[in-house]
Amino acid sequence: MKKEFFTWRAALILLALIVLIFLPKFVSGYILGVFSMAFYLGVYAMAWDLLFGYAGEVNFGPTFLVGLGAYGAGLCNSLLSVPLWPSVLIGTVAALIGGLLLAGPSLRLRGPYFGLVTLVSVLLLGKLITVFAGYTGGEIGLTLMSVLTISSTGNYYWALGFVVLSAVVLRLIARSPFGLILEASGQDPVATEALGFSVTKYKMLAFALSAVFSGLAGALTVFYLGTASPGTVVAVFVTVQIIISTIVGGRRTIIGSVLGAIFLISAGEILRPIGQLSNAVVAVIALLVLLFAPSGFAGMFTRGGASG
């Protein structure tokens, strides 16, 4: 029965992937742009799920890591004329270093204090971007010299390839012995320590992995958009999108975060004609999902679905 379940789930994933691969042949460039942004948001959310879903740490500052990657890459390209891919690498390293510097003292805290420290880090980064507007472009944004491609189809395939690769790698990590120990440390840190595993070390490694994927996604996002601005990679609103994507898509499923991101971005675009009410409608839909399907979209086909 279990084998049949996993075969069925694999078939659904394969079917969805085939649909996404051939999607550019049937939809407009605008629709491809919507999906591209959803894919990048999906990577942000998957990276966040590794910390929240598995390590049990509520990080209210995922956009601190995304922002470091985005602005690290953007500043190198715009101000120093560094080519695109070396800039992406530098942005990813900046996110990793910043993440480790933040995680070091933060992971020593317990309860809501860890979340508060990560939230303050986002607010501080946003303030620094504003203060040094002469270099960062401030609220207006920083225009980059390079872009991934000017083709909407090309940008779509870049985003699709990136989200699929990220999902595969993060899923393998989550299902590895490291992921199992990380999950145990999130659920019962005392028992995990008693078994001889360093909870702090495993959570630090999880934070580093989250930083790498967040920073890389942030760097690729700004080279997709051609500009880096607080509203797209640092704002608290983006943090809320990441959290909702993960919760609605399915916590501790990794791939559910992508489903949640596609739902969130697509619903926002579909409801755009009703103006500010669109955010309220999306919030109500998300609340209904949490109330009646607490395991999220992906949870219907994984643990929750299996148990049912």
VEXLUMKOL-798717 format. One record per residue (C-alpha): residue in three letters; x, y, z; residue number from 0. Coordinates in nm, 3 decimals. Layout:
! VEXLUMKOL-798717
+---------+---------+---------+---------+-----+
: residuo :       X :       Y :       Z : num :
+---------+---------+---------+---------+-----+
:     Ala :       X :       Y :       Z : NUM :
...
+---------+---------+---------+---------+-----+
***
This chain:
! VEXLUMKOL-798717
+---------+---------+---------+---------+-----+
: residuo :       X :       Y :       Z : num :
+---------+---------+---------+---------+-----+
:     Met :   0.000 :   0.000 :   0.000 :   0 :
:     Lys :   0.281 :   0.237 :   0.092 :   1 :
:     Lys :   0.461 :   0.156 :  -0.234 :   2 :
:     Glu :   0.145 :   0.230 :  -0.433 :   3 :
:     Phe :   0.105 :   0.561 :  -0.249 :   4 :
:     Phe :   0.456 :   0.678 :  -0.331 :   5 :
:     Thr :   0.418 :   0.565 :  -0.693 :   6 :
:     Trp :   0.097 :   0.767 :  -0.721 :   7 :
:     Arg :   0.264 :   1.073 :  -0.569 :   8 :
:     Ala :   0.561 :   1.039 :  -0.802 :   9 :
:     Ala :   0.324 :   1.018 :  -1.099 :  10 :
:     Leu :   0.151 :   1.338 :  -0.993 :  11 :
:     Ile :   0.483 :   1.520 :  -0.959 :  12 :
:     Leu :   0.599 :   1.395 :  -1.299 :  13 :
:     Leu :   0.270 :   1.504 :  -1.460 :  14 :
:     Ala :   0.294 :   1.849 :  -1.303 :  15 :
:     Leu :   0.653 :   1.883 :  -1.424 :  16 :
:     Ile :   0.556 :   1.787 :  -1.780 :  17 :
:     Val :   0.277 :   2.046 :  -1.776 :  18 :
:     Leu :   0.517 :   2.315 :  -1.653 :  19 :
:     Ile :   0.777 :   2.227 :  -1.917 :  20 :
:     Phe :   0.530 :   2.268 :  -2.203 :  21 :
:     Leu :   0.342 :   2.561 :  -2.049 :  22 :
:     Pro :   0.523 :   2.832 :  -2.256 :  23 :
:     Lys :   0.368 :   2.690 :  -2.573 :  24 :
:     Phe :   0.016 :   2.771 :  -2.455 :  25 :
:     Val :   0.028 :   3.087 :  -2.243 :  26 :
:     Ser :   0.141 :   3.449 :  -2.278 :  27 :
:     Gly :   0.462 :   3.606 :  -2.155 :  28 :
:     Tyr :   0.266 :   3.770 :  -1.874 :  29 :
:     Ile :   0.157 :   3.432 :  -1.736 :  30 :
:     Leu :   0.513 :   3.304 :  -1.763 :  31 :
:     Gly :   0.627 :   3.606 :  -1.562 :  32 :
:     Val :   0.376 :   3.525 :  -1.288 :  33 :
:     Phe :   0.503 :   3.168 :  -1.267 :  34 :
:     Ser :   0.866 :   3.282 :  -1.271 :  35 :
:     Met :   0.813 :   3.500 :  -0.963 :  36 :
:     Ala :   0.619 :   3.217 :  -0.798 :  37 :
:     Phe :   0.913 :   2.981 :  -0.854 :  38 :
:     Tyr :   1.161 :   3.220 :  -0.691 :  39 :
:     Leu :   0.923 :   3.272 :  -0.399 :  40 :
:     Gly :   0.896 :   2.894 :  -0.381 :  41 :
:     Val :   1.272 :   2.863 :  -0.328 :  42 :
:     Tyr :   1.260 :   3.129 :  -0.055 :  43 :
:     Ala :   0.984 :   2.928 :   0.112 :  44 :
:     Met :   1.158 :   2.591 :   0.075 :  45 :
:     Ala :   1.470 :   2.733 :   0.238 :  46 :
:     Trp :   1.254 :   2.872 :   0.519 :  47 :
:     Asp :   1.078 :   2.538 :   0.563 :  48 :
:     Leu :   1.413 :   2.370 :   0.631 :  49 :
:     Leu :   1.448 :   2.593 :   0.939 :  50 :
:     Phe :   1.087 :   2.612 :   1.049 :  51 :
:     Gly :   0.953 :   2.274 :   0.945 :  52 :
:     Tyr :   1.254 :   2.062 :   1.034 :  53 :
:     Ala :   1.470 :   2.256 :   1.280 :  54 :
:     Gly :   1.167 :   2.402 :   1.456 :  55 :
:     Glu :   1.307 :   2.755 :   1.450 :  56 :
:     Val :   1.062 :   3.033 :   1.363 :  57 :
:     Asn :   1.275 :   3.265 :   1.152 :  58 :
:     Phe :   1.087 :   3.592 :   1.101 :  59 :
:     Gly :   1.371 :   3.728 :   0.893 :  60 :
:     Pro :   1.405 :   3.509 :   0.583 :  61 :
:     Thr :   1.430 :   3.820 :   0.368 :  62 :
:     Phe :   1.747 :   3.918 :   0.554 :  63 :
:     Leu :   1.918 :   3.628 :   0.376 :  64 :
:     Val :   1.735 :   3.691 :   0.049 :  65 :
:     Gly :   1.822 :   4.061 :   0.068 :  66 :
:     Leu :   2.191 :   3.996 :   0.133 :  67 :
:     Gly :   2.207 :   3.772 :  -0.172 :  68 :
:     Ala :   2.012 :   4.017 :  -0.386 :  69 :
:     Tyr :   2.199 :   4.333 :  -0.290 :  70 :
:     Gly :   2.535 :   4.158 :  -0.267 :  71 :
:     Ala :   2.498 :   4.049 :  -0.628 :  72 :
:     Gly :   2.331 :   4.371 :  -0.741 :  73 :
:     Leu :   2.592 :   4.606 :  -0.595 :  74 :
:     Cys :   2.876 :   4.404 :  -0.744 :  75 :
:     Asn :   2.717 :   4.414 :  -1.088 :  76 :
:     Ser :   2.594 :   4.773 :  -1.080 :  77 :
:     Leu :   2.876 :   4.954 :  -0.900 :  78 :
:     Leu :   3.179 :   4.733 :  -0.967 :  79 :
:     Ser :   3.081 :   4.602 :  -1.312 :  80 :
:     Val :   3.132 :   4.242 :  -1.201 :  81 :
:     Pro :   2.980 :   3.998 :  -1.456 :  82 :
:     Leu :   2.651 :   3.829 :  -1.380 :  83 :
:     Trp :   2.757 :   3.486 :  -1.257 :  84 :
:     Pro :   3.049 :   3.600 :  -1.038 :  85 :
:     Ser :   2.805 :   3.853 :  -0.890 :  86 :
:     Val :   2.557 :   3.574 :  -0.817 :  87 :
:     Leu :   2.832 :   3.379 :  -0.644 :  88 :
:     Ile :   2.936 :   3.681 :  -0.437 :  89 :
:     Gly :   2.576 :   3.747 :  -0.337 :  90 :
:     Thr :   2.530 :   3.386 :  -0.229 :  91 :
:     Val :   2.849 :   3.396 :  -0.022 :  92 :
:     Ala :   2.736 :   3.726 :   0.135 :  93 :
:     Ala :   2.409 :   3.560 :   0.239 :  94 :
:     Leu :   2.596 :   3.261 :   0.381 :  95 :
:     Ile :   2.835 :   3.478 :   0.584 :  96 :
:     Gly :   2.556 :   3.704 :   0.703 :  97 :
:     Gly :   2.344 :   3.404 :   0.793 :  98 :
:     Leu :   2.620 :   3.244 :   0.999 :  99 :
:     Leu :   2.694 :   3.571 :   1.178 : 100 :
:     Leu :   2.326 :   3.602 :   1.262 : 101 :
:     Ala :   2.274 :   3.238 :   1.355 : 102 :
:     Gly :   2.573 :   3.222 :   1.592 : 103 :
:     Pro :   2.426 :   3.435 :   1.871 : 104 :
:     Ser :   2.060 :   3.389 :   1.771 : 105 :
:     Leu :   2.051 :   3.010 :   1.807 : 106 :
:     Arg :   2.158 :   3.047 :   2.169 : 107 :
:     Leu :   1.821 :   3.209 :   2.237 : 108 :
:     Arg :   1.500 :   3.020 :   2.299 : 109 :
:     Gly :   1.131 :   3.085 :   2.253 : 110 :
:     Pro :   1.024 :   3.403 :   2.076 : 111 :
:     Tyr :   1.363 :   3.571 :   2.116 : 112 :
:     Phe :   1.516 :   3.396 :   1.816 : 113 :
:     Gly :   1.228 :   3.513 :   1.599 : 114 :
:     Leu :   1.257 :   3.869 :   1.728 : 115 :
:     Val :   1.630 :   3.883 :   1.653 : 116 :
:     Thr :   1.576 :   3.763 :   1.296 : 117 :
:     Leu :   1.293 :   4.014 :   1.248 : 118 :
:     Val :   1.512 :   4.299 :   1.371 : 119 :
:     Ser :   1.782 :   4.191 :   1.124 : 120 :
:     Val :   1.539 :   4.250 :   0.836 : 121 :
:     Leu :   1.438 :   4.591 :   0.966 : 122 :
:     Leu :   1.804 :   4.683 :   1.008 : 123 :
:     Leu :   1.891 :   4.573 :   0.654 : 124 :
:     Gly :   1.600 :   4.774 :   0.517 : 125 :
:     Lys :   1.717 :   5.080 :   0.710 : 126 :
:     Leu :   2.074 :   5.041 :   0.580 : 127 :
:     Ile :   1.945 :   5.022 :   0.223 : 128 :
:     Thr :   1.762 :   5.350 :   0.279 : 129 :
:     Val :   2.050 :   5.525 :   0.457 : 130 :
:     Phe :   2.299 :   5.434 :   0.182 : 131 :
:     Ala :   2.056 :   5.515 :  -0.097 : 132 :
:     Gly :   2.339 :   5.676 :  -0.295 : 133 :
:     Tyr :   2.478 :   5.327 :  -0.351 : 134 :
:     Thr :   2.175 :   5.102 :  -0.311 : 135 :
:     Gly :   1.916 :   5.314 :  -0.489 : 136 :
:     Gly :   1.707 :   5.329 :  -0.173 : 137 :
:     Glu :   1.333 :   5.278 :  -0.212 : 138 :
:     Ile :   1.353 :   5.349 :  -0.586 : 139 :
:     Gly :   1.576 :   5.049 :  -0.645 : 140 :
:     Leu :   1.914 :   4.964 :  -0.790 : 141 :
:     Thr :   1.933 :   4.915 :  -1.166 : 142 :
:     Leu :   2.160 :   4.630 :  -1.274 : 143 :
:     Met :   2.385 :   4.619 :  -1.579 : 144 :
:     Ser :   2.301 :   4.258 :  -1.661 : 145 :
:     Val :   1.991 :   4.037 :  -1.679 : 146 :
:     Leu :   1.949 :   3.663 :  -1.715 : 147 :
:     Thr :   1.776 :   3.706 :  -2.050 : 148 :
:     Ile :   1.525 :   3.940 :  -2.210 : 149 :
:     Ser :   1.310 :   3.647 :  -2.323 : 150 :
:     Ser :   1.008 :   3.571 :  -2.103 : 151 :
:     Thr :   1.033 :   3.205 :  -2.204 : 152 :
:     Gly :   1.404 :   3.197 :  -2.123 : 153 :
:     Asn :   1.344 :   3.357 :  -1.784 : 154 :
:     Tyr :   1.067 :   3.107 :  -1.715 : 155 :
:     Tyr :   1.292 :   2.809 :  -1.786 : 156 :
:     Trp :   1.571 :   2.955 :  -1.572 : 157 :
:     Ala :   1.327 :   2.989 :  -1.281 : 158 :
:     Leu :   1.173 :   2.645 :  -1.342 : 159 :
:     Gly :   1.511 :   2.473 :  -1.359 : 160 :
:     Phe :   1.624 :   2.650 :  -1.044 : 161 :
:     Val :   1.315 :   2.563 :  -0.840 : 162 :
:     Val :   1.323 :   2.197 :  -0.952 : 163 :
:     Leu :   1.693 :   2.163 :  -0.870 : 164 :
:     Ser :   1.644 :   2.334 :  -0.533 : 165 :
:     Ala :   1.347 :   2.110 :  -0.452 : 166 :
:     Val :   1.542 :   1.794 :  -0.534 : 167 :
:     Val :   1.848 :   1.896 :  -0.331 : 168 :
:     Leu :   1.651 :   2.020 :  -0.029 : 169 :
:     Arg :   1.426 :   1.714 :  -0.036 : 170 :
:     Leu :   1.729 :   1.483 :  -0.041 : 171 :
:     Ile :   1.878 :   1.677 :   0.251 : 172 :
:     Ala :   1.551 :   1.658 :   0.445 : 173 :
:     Arg :   1.528 :   1.279 :   0.394 : 174 :
:     Ser :   1.896 :   1.218 :   0.473 : 175 :
:     Pro :   2.027 :   1.120 :   0.819 : 176 :
:     Phe :   2.111 :   1.489 :   0.866 : 177 :
:     Gly :   1.748 :   1.582 :   0.799 : 178 :
:     Leu :   1.617 :   1.318 :   1.038 : 179 :
:     Ile :   1.844 :   1.439 :   1.317 : 180 :
:     Leu :   1.749 :   1.798 :   1.239 : 181 :
:     Glu :   1.381 :   1.709 :   1.261 : 182 :
:     Ala :   1.439 :   1.531 :   1.590 : 183 :
:     Ser :   1.624 :   1.834 :   1.727 : 184 :
:     Gly :   1.329 :   2.053 :   1.634 : 185 :
:     Gln :   1.073 :   1.825 :   1.800 : 186 :
:     Asp :   1.266 :   1.720 :   2.112 : 187 :
:     Pro :   1.605 :   1.894 :   2.154 : 188 :
:     Val :   1.663 :   1.747 :   2.499 : 189 :
:     Ala :   1.626 :   1.389 :   2.381 : 190 :
:     Thr :   1.838 :   1.461 :   2.074 : 191 :
:     Glu :   2.118 :   1.600 :   2.292 : 192 :
:     Ala :   2.089 :   1.295 :   2.517 : 193 :
:     Leu :   2.154 :   1.074 :   2.214 : 194 :
:     Gly :   2.484 :   1.254 :   2.159 : 195 :
:     Phe :   2.390 :   1.494 :   1.879 : 196 :
:     Ser :   2.472 :   1.864 :   1.903 : 197 :
:     Val :   2.143 :   2.044 :   1.842 : 198 :
:     Thr :   2.317 :   2.380 :   1.798 : 199 :
:     Lys :   2.557 :   2.239 :   1.537 : 200 :
:     Tyr :   2.280 :   2.082 :   1.331 : 201 :
:     Lys :   2.066 :   2.393 :   1.346 : 202 :
:     Met :   2.366 :   2.605 :   1.249 : 203 :
:     Leu :   2.420 :   2.384 :   0.943 : 204 :
:     Ala :   2.050 :   2.413 :   0.858 : 205 :
:     Phe :   2.074 :   2.792 :   0.884 : 206 :
:     Ala :   2.377 :   2.785 :   0.653 : 207 :
:     Leu :   2.192 :   2.574 :   0.395 : 208 :
:     Ser :   1.889 :   2.801 :   0.418 : 209 :
:     Ala :   2.116 :   3.103 :   0.369 : 210 :
:     Val :   2.279 :   2.955 :   0.058 : 211 :
:     Phe :   1.949 :   2.880 :  -0.115 : 212 :
:     Ser :   1.789 :   3.208 :  -0.003 : 213 :
:     Gly :   2.088 :   3.414 :  -0.113 : 214 :
:     Leu :   2.116 :   3.235 :  -0.446 : 215 :
:     Ala :   1.743 :   3.280 :  -0.508 : 216 :
:     Gly :   1.764 :   3.648 :  -0.415 : 217 :
:     Ala :   2.057 :   3.704 :  -0.653 : 218 :
:     Leu :   1.882 :   3.529 :  -0.941 : 219 :
:     Thr :   1.561 :   3.721 :  -0.871 : 220 :
:     Val :   1.724 :   4.061 :  -0.916 : 221 :
:     Phe :   1.897 :   3.948 :  -1.235 : 222 :
:     Tyr :   1.558 :   3.830 :  -1.356 : 223 :
:     Leu :   1.396 :   4.163 :  -1.271 : 224 :
:     Gly :   1.694 :   4.376 :  -1.373 : 225 :
:     Thr :   1.666 :   4.574 :  -1.051 : 226 :
:     Ala :   1.702 :   4.529 :  -0.675 : 227 :
:     Ser :   1.452 :   4.705 :  -0.451 : 228 :
:     Pro :   1.344 :   4.658 :  -0.087 : 229 :
:     Gly :   0.985 :   4.596 :  -0.190 : 230 :
:     Thr :   1.074 :   4.284 :  -0.388 : 231 :
:     Val :   1.339 :   4.115 :  -0.174 : 232 :
:     Val :   1.354 :   4.269 :   0.175 : 233 :
:     Ala :   1.010 :   4.402 :   0.275 : 234 :
:     Val :   0.820 :   4.243 :   0.563 : 235 :
:     Phe :   0.541 :   4.177 :   0.311 : 236 :
:     Val :   0.774 :   3.933 :   0.132 : 237 :
:     Thr :   0.839 :   3.760 :   0.464 : 238 :
:     Val :   0.465 :   3.718 :   0.510 : 239 :
:     Gln :   0.440 :   3.569 :   0.160 : 240 :
:     Ile :   0.716 :   3.321 :   0.242 : 241 :
:     Ile :   0.550 :   3.213 :   0.566 : 242 :
:     Ile :   0.204 :   3.178 :   0.409 : 243 :
:     Ser :   0.346 :   2.984 :   0.114 : 244 :
:     Thr :   0.508 :   2.732 :   0.347 : 245 :
:     Ile :   0.214 :   2.693 :   0.584 : 246 :
:     Val :  -0.050 :   2.670 :   0.312 : 247 :
:     Gly :   0.164 :   2.449 :   0.090 : 248 :
:     Gly :   0.251 :   2.211 :   0.369 : 249 :
:     Arg :   0.503 :   2.243 :   0.648 : 250 :
:     Arg :   0.786 :   1.989 :   0.653 : 251 :
:     Thr :   0.721 :   1.879 :   0.296 : 252 :
:     Ile :   0.968 :   2.109 :   0.109 : 253 :
:     Ile :   0.784 :   2.077 :  -0.223 : 254 :
:     Gly :   0.464 :   2.204 :  -0.061 : 255 :
:     Ser :   0.626 :   2.547 :  -0.035 : 256 :
:     Val :   0.634 :   2.567 :  -0.415 : 257 :
:     Leu :   0.266 :   2.479 :  -0.435 : 258 :
:     Gly :   0.189 :   2.745 :  -0.177 : 259 :
:     Ala :   0.394 :   3.005 :  -0.364 : 260 :
:     Ile :   0.222 :   2.929 :  -0.695 : 261 :
:     Phe :  -0.116 :   2.955 :  -0.523 : 262 :
:     Leu :  -0.027 :   3.282 :  -0.350 : 263 :
:     Ile :   0.116 :   3.461 :  -0.655 : 264 :
:     Ser :  -0.148 :   3.329 :  -0.895 : 265 :
:     Ala :  -0.437 :   3.417 :  -0.663 : 266 :
:     Gly :  -0.296 :   3.766 :  -0.616 : 267 :
:     Glu :  -0.280 :   3.820 :  -0.992 : 268 :
:     Ile :  -0.624 :   3.674 :  -1.061 : 269 :
:     Leu :  -0.779 :   3.894 :  -0.792 : 270 :
:     Arg :  -0.583 :   4.205 :  -0.887 : 271 :
:     Pro :  -0.891 :   4.374 :  -1.047 : 272 :
:     Ile :  -1.056 :   4.406 :  -0.704 : 273 :
:     Gly :  -0.764 :   4.614 :  -0.575 : 274 :
:     Gln :  -0.666 :   4.606 :  -0.207 : 275 :
:     Leu :  -0.941 :   4.355 :  -0.134 : 276 :
:     Ser :  -0.733 :   4.092 :  -0.316 : 277 :
:     Asn :  -0.497 :   4.060 :  -0.018 : 278 :
:     Ala :  -0.792 :   4.007 :   0.216 : 279 :
:     Val :  -0.945 :   3.742 :  -0.010 : 280 :
:     Val :  -0.614 :   3.556 :  -0.039 : 281 :
:     Ala :  -0.575 :   3.574 :   0.340 : 282 :
:     Val :  -0.924 :   3.427 :   0.391 : 283 :
:     Ile :  -0.851 :   3.144 :   0.146 : 284 :
:     Ala :  -0.524 :   3.072 :   0.327 : 285 :
:     Leu :  -0.708 :   3.070 :   0.661 : 286 :
:     Leu :  -0.964 :   2.823 :   0.528 : 287 :
:     Val :  -0.686 :   2.594 :   0.410 : 288 :
:     Leu :  -0.526 :   2.607 :   0.754 : 289 :
:     Leu :  -0.855 :   2.532 :   0.925 : 290 :
:     Phe :  -0.974 :   2.247 :   0.706 : 291 :
:     Ala :  -0.642 :   2.112 :   0.572 : 292 :
:     Pro :  -0.381 :   2.197 :   0.839 : 293 :
:     Ser :  -0.122 :   1.980 :   0.664 : 294 :
:     Gly :  -0.145 :   2.205 :   0.357 : 295 :
:     Phe :  -0.173 :   2.122 :  -0.010 : 296 :
:     Ala :   0.123 :   1.884 :  -0.019 : 297 :
:     Gly :   0.020 :   1.731 :   0.311 : 298 :
:     Met :  -0.287 :   1.591 :   0.140 : 299 :
:     Phe :  -0.056 :   1.367 :  -0.063 : 300 :
:     Thr :   0.218 :   1.301 :   0.194 : 301 :
:     Arg :   0.198 :   1.231 :   0.564 : 302 :
:     Gly :  -0.149 :   1.365 :   0.625 : 303 :
:     Gly :  -0.280 :   1.205 :   0.312 : 304 :
:     Ala :  -0.110 :   0.881 :   0.387 : 305 :
:     Ser :  -0.247 :   0.855 :   0.732 : 306 :
:     Gly :  -0.592 :   0.932 :   0.612 : 307 :
+---------+---------+---------+---------+-----+
***
